[in-house]
């Protein structure tokens, strides 16, 4: 009896200590957000150089250098990349960059990009000399399908402390014909709708995170400990992690070498006989492993086998003994047992940065505080929110906490820790494609609260909406503005156009509420709108009311 009481008391004490640690995180008033660069186009990834200069990759091909000392941004190189066209893939371009750990001596930069020809992605090493990009050494070519509607290309790059290079690759699959469920379509002629050919294929690099060791001659070797030893039949030795949908941004713990990534989940709004609703994952790989897609999601919730031709639902995938029996599989039929994520949540667009260690950075009055020590920093591209995940000495999760939600970031696409321990946030920009308002921001810490000297700049995606309308506030915190803006067309229609179309429709509110909650498509084009079951009818009604209150468009003669 006394032992039971002692155990309960110990657990209660631990719980209290964890809660206290979360509550000790300094409030947002202690963090200053400074804009360093504006006018970026589809900003994708950055790398902080030893000089504190920052290289920035734009999806449309530009490689830019920001110099804090000069407070200026210059164009280093323009990659001739394949970008979206009507019948092309949706997420190609200059996708990722990172500097070599010995950049100060060798000037090497690694880039992952989509050349116009041939139809592939390319991992290359360049030498920067005199502010220009020099000789290219191609390390790896990844064949890519550019059939209509494919997406999920990944492309994030990061080194560990031992000089191993990690590269994330999406499943290169069209997800829209799968109704938010597993894309496992075996019909002839729609191979690009089947992730069994990529993410679940041990002999294909797509839907994976690779780990290689670059060598001075511009080639690479395979580090020990990857998922499949070199020479294993029907496998690729570069694979460290398999079973990924879209590991869009990764981070590597420089002390442990553990890799972290956000797995962007599918669109299903509810559980069904075909499988679970959509979830995002934040994953951690301490060692090589399989993370389940397209057979499992979240904490290994299984999808069912499904015949897209007959609509017949088969048995659920076996988590204890997963198999890839697809006609498109060129790898092993029996797959490794899937791992579970560090944590998971509702479908959105989560990404992982890195683990912050207070003592790894020189004395600095503005570096992130000690309370963030050994916290994994994650962020959501859709709504701009950040999270802290506290890790213990074994890198297991102790607690998770929302962070800096009051600091509005517009589509954050990369987060890096600077040489002084401050944090850089790269904003993709408000539009889905070819936006021109991407930014580079710097976040610094102050032991005393910072008094805001000026009002925050308004979110450009909400221009024209009534600021104090409750629907506007809901839209500002929603995933809706990842695809829509009021005045500028993005992947979805402008809200002013929505208002114009439905202004005189007496049933508009009822129709739009159901469309937002349940999803829909076909009205504004080919791309469907995912469901949003996280909102109730009253919340959606307020959003719709704010949109329909927009002023009519002035049509020029």
C-alpha positions as CSV (number, residue, x, y, z in Angstrom):
1,X,0.0,0.0,0.0
2,X,2.8,2.4,0.9
3,X,4.6,1.5,-2.3
4,X,1.5,2.4,-4.3
5,X,1.2,5.8,-2.5
6,X,4.9,6.4,-3.1
7,X,4.5,5.7,-6.8
8,X,1.5,7.9,-7.2
9,X,3.3,10.7,-5.3
10,X,6.4,10.4,-7.6
11,X,4.3,10.5,-10.8
12,X,2.4,13.5,-9.4
13,X,5.7,15.3,-8.7
14,X,7.1,14.5,-12.2
15,X,3.8,15.8,-13.8
16,X,4.0,19.0,-11.7
17,X,7.7,19.6,-12.7
18,X,6.8,19.1,-16.4
19,X,3.9,21.5,-16.2
20,X,6.1,24.0,-14.4
21,X,8.8,23.7,-17.1
22,X,6.2,24.4,-19.8
23,X,4.9,27.4,-17.9
24,X,8.4,28.8,-17.5
25,X,8.8,29.3,-21.2
26,X,9.1,33.1,-21.7
27,X,6.1,34.8,-23.1
28,X,6.0,36.2,-26.6
29,X,6.7,39.7,-25.3
30,X,10.3,38.6,-24.7
31,X,10.9,37.8,-28.4
32,X,11.5,40.4,-31.1
33,X,10.8,39.6,-34.8
34,X,12.8,41.7,-37.3
35,X,12.3,41.6,-41.0
36,X,15.6,41.3,-42.9
37,X,14.6,40.6,-46.5
38,X,11.4,41.3,-48.4
39,X,10.2,40.5,-51.9
40,X,11.2,36.9,-52.1
41,X,9.5,34.6,-54.6
42,X,8.4,31.2,-53.3
43,X,11.2,31.1,-50.7
44,X,12.0,27.5,-50.0
45,X,15.1,26.8,-47.9
46,X,18.0,28.7,-46.4
47,X,21.5,28.0,-45.0
48,X,23.4,30.1,-42.6
49,X,27.1,30.5,-43.5
50,X,30.0,30.7,-41.1
51,X,30.2,34.4,-42.0
52,X,26.6,34.8,-40.8
53,X,25.6,35.5,-44.4
54,X,22.5,33.6,-45.4
55,X,21.9,31.8,-48.7
56,X,18.2,31.6,-49.8
57,X,16.7,29.3,-52.4
58,X,13.6,30.4,-54.3
59,X,11.5,27.7,-55.9
60,X,11.5,29.5,-59.3
61,X,15.3,29.1,-59.4
62,X,17.0,32.1,-57.8
63,X,19.8,31.6,-55.3
64,X,20.2,34.8,-53.2
65,X,22.7,35.9,-50.6
66,X,21.8,38.2,-47.7
67,X,24.6,40.0,-46.0
68,X,23.7,41.3,-42.5
69,X,26.9,43.4,-42.5
70,X,25.9,45.2,-45.7
71,X,22.2,44.8,-45.2
72,X,21.8,43.9,-48.8
73,X,20.6,40.9,-50.9
74,X,22.3,39.9,-54.1
75,X,21.5,37.3,-56.8
76,X,24.2,34.6,-56.8
77,X,22.8,32.3,-59.5
78,X,19.6,31.5,-61.4
79,X,18.9,27.8,-61.9
80,X,17.0,26.9,-65.1
81,X,14.4,24.8,-63.4
82,X,11.1,23.1,-64.3
83,X,8.2,24.8,-62.5
84,X,4.5,24.2,-62.6
85,X,2.6,24.3,-65.9
86,X,-0.9,23.2,-66.8
87,X,0.2,19.6,-67.4
88,X,3.3,19.5,-65.2
89,X,4.0,18.6,-61.7
90,X,3.0,21.1,-59.0
91,X,6.0,21.3,-56.7
92,X,9.2,21.2,-58.8
93,X,11.9,23.8,-58.9
94,X,14.9,24.7,-56.7
95,X,13.8,22.8,-53.6
96,X,16.6,22.7,-51.1
97,X,20.1,23.9,-50.2
98,X,22.6,23.5,-47.5
99,X,26.2,24.5,-47.0
100,X,29.0,21.9,-46.4
101,X,30.2,21.7,-42.8
102,X,33.6,22.9,-43.9
103,X,32.2,25.7,-46.1
104,X,34.6,28.3,-44.7
105,X,37.5,26.3,-46.3
106,X,36.0,24.6,-49.4
107,X,33.1,26.9,-50.3
108,X,30.9,23.9,-51.2
109,X,27.1,24.3,-51.5
110,X,24.7,21.4,-52.0
111,X,21.4,22.0,-54.0
112,X,18.5,19.8,-54.9
113,X,16.6,21.0,-58.0
114,X,14.5,20.0,-61.0
115,X,16.2,20.7,-64.3
116,X,13.9,21.3,-67.3
117,X,15.4,18.2,-69.0
118,X,15.6,15.3,-68.3
119,X,12.5,14.6,-66.2
120,X,14.3,14.2,-62.8
121,X,15.5,15.8,-59.7
122,X,19.2,16.4,-59.2
123,X,21.4,16.6,-56.1
124,X,24.5,18.6,-56.9
125,X,27.5,20.2,-55.3
126,X,28.7,23.6,-56.3
127,X,31.6,25.7,-55.3
128,X,31.0,29.4,-54.5
129,X,33.9,31.7,-55.5
130,X,33.8,35.4,-55.8
131,X,30.1,35.6,-55.1
132,X,29.3,33.3,-58.0
133,X,28.3,29.6,-58.3
134,X,31.1,27.6,-59.9
135,X,31.5,24.0,-61.1
136,X,28.7,21.5,-60.7
137,X,29.3,18.0,-59.4
138,X,26.2,15.8,-59.8
139,X,26.0,13.4,-56.9
140,X,22.6,11.9,-57.5
141,X,19.8,11.8,-60.1
142,X,16.3,10.9,-59.0
143,X,13.8,10.0,-61.8
144,X,10.6,11.9,-61.4
145,X,7.1,11.6,-62.8
146,X,5.7,14.9,-64.1
147,X,2.3,13.5,-65.0
148,X,-0.6,15.8,-64.5
149,X,-1.3,16.5,-60.8
150,X,1.6,14.8,-59.1
151,X,3.1,16.5,-56.1
152,X,5.1,15.8,-52.9
153,X,8.7,16.3,-54.0
154,X,10.3,17.0,-50.6
155,X,13.8,18.4,-51.3
156,X,15.1,19.5,-47.8
157,X,18.8,19.1,-47.1
158,X,20.7,18.9,-43.8
159,X,24.0,17.6,-42.5
160,X,24.7,15.8,-39.2
161,X,27.7,16.4,-37.0
162,X,29.6,13.6,-38.7
163,X,29.4,15.0,-42.3
164,X,26.5,12.8,-43.4
165,X,24.1,14.5,-45.7
166,X,20.3,13.9,-45.4
167,X,17.9,14.5,-48.3
168,X,14.1,14.2,-48.0
169,X,12.1,13.0,-51.0
170,X,8.3,13.0,-51.3
171,X,6.3,10.2,-52.9
172,X,5.8,12.0,-56.2
173,X,2.2,10.9,-56.4
174,X,-1.1,12.5,-57.4
175,X,-3.2,12.3,-54.2
176,X,-6.4,13.9,-55.5
177,X,-8.0,10.8,-57.0
178,X,-7.8,8.9,-53.7
179,X,-10.5,10.8,-51.7
180,X,-8.0,11.6,-49.0
181,X,-7.2,8.0,-48.4
182,X,-4.2,5.8,-49.3
183,X,-3.1,6.4,-53.0
184,X,-2.7,2.7,-54.0
185,X,-4.5,2.8,-57.4
186,X,-3.5,-0.3,-59.4
187,X,-5.4,0.6,-62.6
188,X,-3.4,0.8,-65.8
189,X,-2.5,4.3,-67.1
190,X,-2.7,6.0,-63.7
191,X,0.6,4.9,-62.2
192,X,1.2,8.4,-60.9
193,X,-1.7,7.8,-58.4
194,X,0.1,4.9,-56.7
195,X,2.6,5.5,-53.9
196,X,3.4,1.8,-53.7
197,X,5.7,2.4,-56.7
198,X,7.6,5.0,-54.6
199,X,7.2,5.4,-50.8
200,X,6.6,1.6,-50.2
201,X,9.2,0.5,-52.8
202,X,12.6,-0.4,-51.2
203,X,14.2,-0.1,-54.7
204,X,13.0,3.5,-55.3
205,X,14.4,6.7,-53.7
206,X,11.1,8.6,-53.6
207,X,9.1,8.8,-50.4
208,X,12.3,8.4,-48.5
209,X,14.9,10.3,-46.4
210,X,18.4,9.4,-47.8
211,X,21.6,9.5,-45.8
212,X,24.9,9.6,-47.7
213,X,28.5,10.7,-47.0
214,X,29.8,13.2,-49.7
215,X,33.4,12.7,-50.7
216,X,35.9,15.3,-52.0
217,X,35.7,14.0,-55.6
218,X,32.0,15.0,-55.8
219,X,30.7,11.5,-55.2
220,X,29.5,9.8,-52.0
221,X,29.8,6.7,-49.9
222,X,27.1,4.9,-47.8
223,X,27.4,5.3,-44.0
224,X,27.0,2.3,-41.8
225,X,23.5,1.9,-40.3
226,X,21.3,2.8,-43.2
227,X,18.0,0.8,-43.6
228,X,19.4,-1.7,-46.2
229,X,23.1,-2.8,-46.2
230,X,24.9,-2.1,-49.5
231,X,24.4,-5.1,-51.8
232,X,21.0,-6.1,-50.5
233,X,19.0,-7.3,-53.5
234,X,16.1,-5.1,-54.6
235,X,17.0,-2.2,-52.3
236,X,18.8,1.2,-52.5
237,X,21.5,1.6,-49.9
238,X,21.0,5.4,-49.7
239,X,17.7,4.9,-47.9
240,X,17.8,5.8,-44.2
241,X,14.0,6.2,-43.8
242,X,11.2,4.9,-46.0
243,X,7.4,5.1,-45.9
244,X,7.0,8.9,-46.3
245,X,4.2,10.9,-48.0
246,X,5.8,14.3,-48.1
247,X,8.7,14.9,-45.6
248,X,8.9,18.5,-46.8
249,X,11.3,20.0,-44.2
250,X,13.8,18.1,-42.0
251,X,16.1,18.9,-39.2
252,X,19.0,17.0,-37.7
253,X,20.1,17.1,-34.1
254,X,23.8,18.0,-34.3
255,X,24.6,16.2,-31.0
256,X,22.8,12.9,-31.6
257,X,22.5,12.7,-35.4
258,X,18.8,11.9,-35.0
259,X,16.7,13.2,-37.9
260,X,13.3,14.9,-37.5
261,X,10.7,15.8,-40.1
262,X,7.1,16.8,-40.5
263,X,5.1,14.4,-42.5
264,X,2.4,16.3,-44.4
265,X,-0.8,14.2,-44.2
266,X,-3.7,13.4,-46.5
267,X,-7.1,15.2,-46.7
268,X,-9.6,12.7,-45.4
269,X,-12.0,14.4,-43.0
270,X,-13.2,11.4,-41.1
271,X,-12.5,7.7,-40.5
272,X,-14.0,5.3,-43.0
273,X,-13.9,1.6,-44.0
274,X,-10.9,2.5,-46.3
275,X,-8.9,3.9,-43.4
276,X,-8.3,6.7,-40.9
277,X,-8.8,10.4,-41.4
278,X,-5.9,12.6,-42.3
279,X,-3.1,13.3,-39.8
280,X,0.2,15.2,-39.8
281,X,3.1,13.6,-38.1
282,X,6.3,14.9,-36.5
283,X,8.7,12.0,-36.8
284,X,12.0,11.2,-35.1
285,X,14.5,8.6,-36.5
286,X,17.1,7.6,-34.0
287,X,18.0,4.7,-36.3
288,X,17.0,3.7,-39.8
289,X,13.4,2.6,-40.2
290,X,10.1,2.4,-42.1
291,X,7.4,4.9,-41.2
292,X,4.5,3.3,-42.9
293,X,3.1,5.3,-45.8
294,X,0.9,4.5,-47.8
295,X,-0.2,1.6,-45.6
296,X,-0.3,3.3,-42.2
297,X,-0.6,6.8,-40.7
298,X,-0.4,8.4,-37.2
299,X,0.2,5.8,-34.6
300,X,0.2,3.1,-37.3
301,X,-3.5,3.3,-38.0
302,X,-4.0,0.9,-41.0
303,X,-5.5,1.6,-44.4
304,X,-7.5,-1.1,-46.2
305,X,-6.6,-2.7,-49.5
306,X,-8.9,-1.0,-52.1
307,X,-9.8,-1.8,-55.7
308,X,-10.2,1.5,-57.4
309,X,-11.9,-0.1,-60.4
310,X,-14.6,-2.1,-58.5
311,X,-14.7,0.1,-55.4
312,X,-14.2,-3.1,-53.3
313,X,-12.7,-2.7,-49.9
314,X,-10.3,-5.4,-48.8
315,X,-8.5,-6.3,-45.6
316,X,-6.6,-3.8,-43.5
317,X,-2.9,-3.7,-43.9
318,X,-1.0,-5.8,-41.3
319,X,1.1,-3.6,-39.1
320,X,3.0,-6.7,-37.8
321,X,4.0,-7.9,-41.2
322,X,3.5,-5.2,-43.9
323,X,3.8,-6.3,-47.6
324,X,4.0,-4.4,-50.9
325,X,2.3,-6.7,-53.4
326,X,1.8,-4.0,-56.0
327,X,2.4,-4.7,-59.7
328,X,4.6,-1.6,-59.7
329,X,6.8,-2.7,-56.8
330,X,10.4,-3.4,-57.9
331,X,11.7,-3.9,-54.4
332,X,11.2,-6.3,-51.5
333,X,7.7,-7.6,-50.9
334,X,8.1,-7.9,-47.2
335,X,8.7,-4.6,-45.5
336,X,10.2,-3.5,-42.2
337,X,7.6,-3.1,-39.4
338,X,6.6,0.6,-39.3
339,X,7.7,3.0,-36.6
340,X,5.3,5.4,-34.7
341,X,5.8,9.2,-34.9
342,X,7.1,11.4,-32.1
343,X,3.6,13.0,-32.1
344,X,0.8,13.5,-34.5
345,X,-2.2,15.8,-35.0
346,X,-4.9,17.0,-37.4
347,X,-3.9,17.3,-41.1
348,X,-2.2,20.5,-41.9
349,X,1.4,21.1,-43.1
350,X,3.8,20.6,-40.2
351,X,7.6,20.9,-40.6
352,X,10.6,20.2,-38.3
353,X,13.5,22.5,-37.7
354,X,16.2,21.3,-35.2
355,X,16.9,20.7,-31.5
356,X,18.1,23.8,-29.7
357,X,20.9,23.4,-27.2
358,X,21.6,26.5,-25.1
359,X,25.3,25.7,-24.5
360,X,26.1,25.2,-28.2
361,X,26.1,28.9,-28.9
362,X,28.5,31.6,-27.8
363,X,27.5,34.1,-25.1
364,X,24.9,36.3,-26.7
365,X,22.4,38.6,-25.2
366,X,19.9,37.8,-27.9
367,X,20.1,34.0,-28.3
368,X,17.1,31.8,-27.5
369,X,16.7,31.4,-23.7
370,X,17.9,28.5,-21.5
371,X,14.3,27.4,-21.0
372,X,14.3,26.2,-24.6
373,X,17.3,23.9,-24.0
374,X,16.8,20.5,-25.7
375,X,13.6,21.5,-27.3
376,X,12.7,20.5,-30.9
377,X,11.3,23.4,-32.8
378,X,8.5,22.6,-35.2
379,X,6.2,24.8,-37.3
380,X,3.1,24.7,-39.5
381,X,3.4,26.1,-43.0
382,X,-0.4,26.5,-43.3
383,X,-1.2,28.7,-40.3
384,X,2.3,29.9,-39.3
385,X,2.2,28.5,-35.8
386,X,5.2,27.0,-33.9
387,X,5.6,24.3,-31.3
388,X,8.2,23.3,-28.8
389,X,8.8,19.6,-28.0
390,X,10.9,19.1,-24.9
391,X,13.2,16.0,-25.1
392,X,14.8,14.2,-22.2
393,X,18.3,12.9,-22.1
394,X,17.3,9.9,-24.2
395,X,15.6,12.2,-26.8
396,X,12.2,11.0,-25.8
397,X,9.3,13.5,-25.6
398,X,8.6,15.0,-22.2
399,X,6.0,17.6,-23.2
400,X,4.8,19.7,-26.2
401,X,3.8,23.3,-26.1
402,X,2.5,25.9,-28.6
403,X,5.0,28.7,-29.0
404,X,5.0,32.3,-30.5
405,X,1.5,32.0,-31.8
406,X,1.1,35.8,-31.3
407,X,3.9,36.4,-33.8
408,X,2.2,35.9,-37.2
409,X,4.4,34.1,-39.7
410,X,3.1,33.8,-43.3
411,X,3.8,30.3,-44.6
412,X,7.1,29.6,-42.8
413,X,9.1,27.3,-45.1
414,X,12.3,27.0,-43.1
415,X,13.6,27.7,-39.6
416,X,17.3,27.8,-38.7
417,X,19.3,28.7,-35.7
418,X,22.0,31.3,-36.4
419,X,25.6,31.2,-35.2
420,X,24.7,33.5,-32.3
421,X,21.8,31.3,-31.1
422,X,19.1,33.5,-32.5
423,X,16.4,32.1,-34.8
424,X,15.8,32.8,-38.5
425,X,12.4,32.2,-40.1
426,X,12.0,32.1,-43.9
427,X,8.5,32.9,-45.1
428,X,7.5,31.4,-48.4
429,X,5.0,34.2,-49.1
430,X,1.3,34.5,-49.2
431,X,0.5,33.0,-52.6
432,X,0.8,29.3,-53.4
433,X,2.7,30.0,-56.6
434,X,4.9,32.9,-57.8
435,X,4.1,35.2,-54.9
436,X,6.4,38.2,-54.4
437,X,6.1,38.9,-50.7
438,X,8.3,36.2,-49.1
439,X,10.5,37.4,-46.3
440,X,13.4,36.5,-44.1
441,X,12.9,37.3,-40.5
442,X,15.1,37.1,-37.4
443,X,13.8,36.2,-33.9
444,X,15.9,37.3,-30.9
445,X,15.3,37.0,-27.2
446,X,15.3,39.7,-24.5
447,X,15.3,39.0,-20.7
448,X,12.9,42.0,-20.3
449,X,9.6,42.3,-22.1
450,X,9.9,44.2,-25.4
451,X,7.4,47.0,-25.9
452,X,6.1,47.0,-29.5
453,X,6.9,50.4,-31.0
454,X,4.6,50.0,-33.9
455,X,1.5,48.0,-35.0
456,X,2.1,44.7,-36.7
457,X,1.8,44.8,-40.5
458,X,-1.5,43.4,-41.6
459,X,-1.6,40.0,-43.2
460,X,-1.7,40.6,-47.0
461,X,-3.9,37.5,-47.5
462,X,-6.7,39.2,-45.6
463,X,-6.6,42.6,-47.3
464,X,-10.1,44.1,-47.6
465,X,-11.8,42.0,-44.9
466,X,-13.2,43.8,-41.9
467,X,-10.5,43.6,-39.2
468,X,-12.8,43.3,-36.2
469,X,-15.2,40.9,-37.8
470,X,-15.1,37.5,-35.9
471,X,-15.0,35.7,-39.2
472,X,-11.8,37.6,-40.1
473,X,-10.1,36.5,-36.9
474,X,-11.1,32.9,-37.5
475,X,-9.8,33.1,-41.1
476,X,-6.5,34.5,-39.8
477,X,-5.9,31.4,-37.7
478,X,-7.3,28.9,-40.2
479,X,-5.7,26.7,-42.9
480,X,-8.0,28.4,-45.5
481,X,-5.5,31.1,-46.1
482,X,-2.9,28.6,-47.2
483,X,-4.8,28.3,-50.5
484,X,-6.9,31.6,-50.6
485,X,-6.3,35.3,-50.5
486,X,-8.8,38.1,-50.7
487,X,-7.3,40.1,-53.6
488,X,-4.8,37.8,-55.2
489,X,-5.5,34.4,-56.9
490,X,-3.5,31.5,-55.4
491,X,-4.1,27.8,-55.7
492,X,-7.8,28.6,-54.8
493,X,-10.0,31.5,-56.0
494,X,-9.8,35.0,-54.6
495,X,-12.3,35.7,-51.8
496,X,-13.5,38.8,-53.7
497,X,-14.4,36.4,-56.6
498,X,-16.2,34.1,-54.2
499,X,-18.1,37.1,-52.8
500,X,-19.1,38.2,-56.3
501,X,-20.3,34.8,-57.3
502,X,-22.4,34.1,-54.3
503,X,-23.5,37.7,-53.4
504,X,-27.1,37.4,-54.7
505,X,-27.5,33.7,-53.9
506,X,-30.0,33.4,-51.0
507,X,-28.7,29.9,-50.3
508,X,-25.0,30.9,-50.4
509,X,-24.3,30.6,-46.7
510,X,-25.8,27.1,-46.4
511,X,-24.0,25.9,-49.6
512,X,-20.6,27.3,-48.6
513,X,-20.7,26.1,-45.0
514,X,-21.2,22.5,-46.2
515,X,-18.5,22.9,-48.8
516,X,-15.9,24.2,-46.3
517,X,-16.7,21.5,-43.8
518,X,-17.0,18.6,-46.2
519,X,-14.7,19.7,-49.0
520,X,-15.5,20.0,-52.7
521,X,-14.3,20.8,-56.1
522,X,-15.0,21.5,-59.8
523,X,-16.4,25.0,-59.3
524,X,-13.2,26.9,-59.6
525,X,-11.0,24.3,-61.4
526,X,-9.4,20.9,-61.1
527,X,-7.9,21.2,-57.7
528,X,-10.3,20.1,-54.9
529,X,-10.7,21.9,-51.7
530,X,-10.0,19.6,-48.7
531,X,-12.5,19.2,-45.9
532,X,-12.3,21.2,-42.7
533,X,-14.2,19.2,-40.0
534,X,-12.3,21.0,-37.2
535,X,-14.7,23.9,-37.5
536,X,-18.4,23.8,-36.5
537,X,-21.2,25.4,-38.5
538,X,-21.2,28.6,-36.4
539,X,-17.5,29.2,-37.0
540,X,-17.7,28.6,-40.7
541,X,-20.8,30.8,-40.9
542,X,-18.8,33.7,-39.4
543,X,-16.0,33.1,-41.9
544,X,-18.5,33.1,-44.8
545,X,-20.2,36.2,-43.5
546,X,-16.8,38.1,-43.5
547,X,-16.0,36.9,-47.1
548,X,-19.5,37.9,-48.5
549,X,-19.1,41.3,-46.9
550,X,-16.2,42.1,-49.2
551,X,-16.8,45.1,-51.5
552,X,-17.8,44.2,-55.1
553,X,-15.1,44.0,-57.7
554,X,-14.9,47.1,-60.0
555,X,-15.1,45.7,-63.5
556,X,-13.3,47.9,-66.1
557,X,-15.0,48.4,-69.5
